[in-house]
Amino acid sequence: MVVDDHPMWRDAVARDLAAAGLDVVATAGDGPQAVRRALAARPEVLVLDLNLPGLPGAEVCRRLAGAAGPTGPRVLVLSASGEQEDVLEAVKAGATGYLVKSASAGELLDAVRRTAAGEPVFTPGLAGLVLGEFRRLASGGPRPDPAREAAPRLTERETEVLRLVAKGLTYRQIAERLVISHRTVQNHVQNTLGKLQLHNRVELVRFAIERGLTDD
């Protein structure tokens, strides 16, 4: 589903995705309309602009992805803004990835497919920004929940994959580094989410930072 308040841009994105073989189930031009249509169409991926009339894009994301947990759509923000505040707000609202609108059609298509596969996708440079913020929050925030201290033990390979995910590597990069298949990486991530009772990559990164798994 494509959400943008500019009709020409919205139609162009939807057309490019459809031409590549993806099923565009709905489009919307404002925040309230986006929420209504997404709840009805139940898209797997929501390509979402942040600057929307009626309801900000971050709030749309929070209602559809953040509040819905694993049952909501995966959200790929496509915004003209690359400002730190906008990126972090989107990620905290539940967005899986964030692209700026200067991305090419090919980069957008790749990002949508990777988002559908559960991979975090960011315009170059933004992944480090998000990871840096979570490091700051982890170092200055409250102590970890004791319930999480008693989380089920991860296997050595699951821990290795978790560490690389938290450092911002894509599933493809992790597969190449560990000499395993892309599908195996996905399986390890899903198993880890299940064991830790977490819902998404954002929570997974926070968990890894709390445990010091991103320290070299």
N, C-alpha and C positions, 0 to 999 in steps of 0.2 A: 504494500500500500504506500502511496506517495502523498505526502502532505506538504504543501507550500502555498503561500498566499498569492504568488505571482502565476497567473494562468498559463502564460507561455512557457515559463520555466517548468512548472508542474507537468504540463502536457509533454514537453520535450523529454523530461526524465522518464515519465511513464512509457513514452513511445520507444525510447532507447532500451529500456528494460524488457519490454514486450518483444522488440525485434531480436533480442538476444535469447528469446525462448522462455523468459520468466513470465509467470502468470500474475498480472497486475489486477488484484481483486477489487480495488477501490482507490479513489483519490479524494482529497479534501482540501479546502482552501482556508479554513479557520480552525481554531482550537476546539470549540464545542462540536463542530461537525466532524472533526477528526476522531474524537472520542466516541461519538455515536456510531459512525461508520465502521470504526475498528472493532467495536464490540459486536457489530452485526456480521462483518465480513471475516473476522478472526484471521488476519494475515499472519504469516509466519515471521515476516520482516516488515518493519515500519521505517521508511525513509522519511525523516522528519526535519523540517526547518524549525529553528527556534523562534524566529520573529513572526508570530501569528496573531491575528486579531481575535479578540474574544477570550482567549485563554493562551498564556505563553506556552511555547513548545516544551519547556522543561516540566511544566505542570501536566501537559498531555502525556509526556513520557512517564512521569511519576504515577499517574492514574492507570496507565495501560501496562507498563512494564514493572515499575518499582513496587506498586501496591499489589500487583497480581502475582509477583514472584515467578516461579517457573512456568505458570500457565499463561502468562502474557506474551506478547510478541517480543522479538528481539529488535531493539531500536538502533538504527544507524542514523545519527544526526548528520545532516548535510546543510551546513550553514555558511553564510558569508563571513562570519566572525571566527577568528582564531584566537580570541582573547582568552587568557587564562581563566578568568572568572566564568565565562560562558562554558568553556570546556568542562571545568570541574563541576559546575552546577548540573550539566547534562549527565555526567557520569554518576554523580551522587543521586540523581533522579532515577537511575537504572539503565542508562544507555550503554549498549555493548561497545559502540564505536563512534568515532567522530571524524568526519571529513569536511574540509573547507570546499567551497564551491569552485575553486580554481582547479579542482581535480578533473582529470579527463574522463570521458565516457567510459573508457576501458578500465580506469582505476575505480570508478564508481561500480561498474559491473562486478569487478573482482571483489570489491568490498562487500557488496550485497551477498554474493555467494559465500564469502567467508563468514559474514554475520549469520547467515542461515545455518552454517556449520557450527556456530557457537564460538567462533574466534573473535577476540577483541581486535578491532581495526581502527587505526588512527592515522591521520595525516602525519608524515614524518616530523618528528620533534615533539608531538603532543603526547606520545606514550610516556616519554621521560618526564614531562611536566606532571602528568597524572601520578606516576609512580613517586615522584619527589614529594608531592602533596601528601600522599598516603604515608610516606616515611615520616613527614613532619607531624602528622596527626598521631601516628603510632608512638612517636618519641615523646610527645607532649600530652597525649590523651590519657584516659583512665587505664588502670591495670586491666589485663585480659580477664574476661569472665571465667571464674573457676570451672564452670561447666565445660568451657572449651579446653581447659587444661586437661580434662579427662577425656578428650576426644579420642576415638578409636585410632590405633596405631596405623600409620601408613607404611606401605612397603617401601623399600629403598628406591625402586623405580618411580613410584608415585611421588615420593618426596623430590626426586630429581626433576620430574616433569613440572611439579608445582613450583619449584625454585625458578625454572626457566620461564614459565608462564608469568610469574610475578615480576620478572626482569623485563617483560615486554616483548619477548620473542613470539612470533606467530607459530601456529601448530606445524606449519611446513618447515620452519627453521628448526624447531625442536626435533622434528622427525629426522632431518638431515644431520643434526648434531649428534643425536643418540643412535643413528643408524637403525631406525625402526620406521614402520609405516605411519602415514598421516592418520589412518583409522585407529591405530594402536594408541597414538597420542590422545585422540579424542576419547577413547575408552578409558584411559587412565584419568583424564580430567573428570569425566562423568562419575567414575568410581570414587574419586576423591571428594567431589561435591556431595555425593550420597553419604559417604562415611562421616563427613564433617557436618552434615545437615546444613549446607550452604546452598544458595540459590543461583549465584552467578559469578562471573569472573571478578567483579569488583570486590565481593566479599572474600573470594579466594585470595586476591592480592593482599587485602587487609590482614587476613589470617597469616599469610606467609611473612609479612613484615613484622607482625607481632611476635612471631617465632624466630625472627632473625634469619630467615631463609634467604633473604636477598643480600645478605652481607657477603662480601668476597673473602 
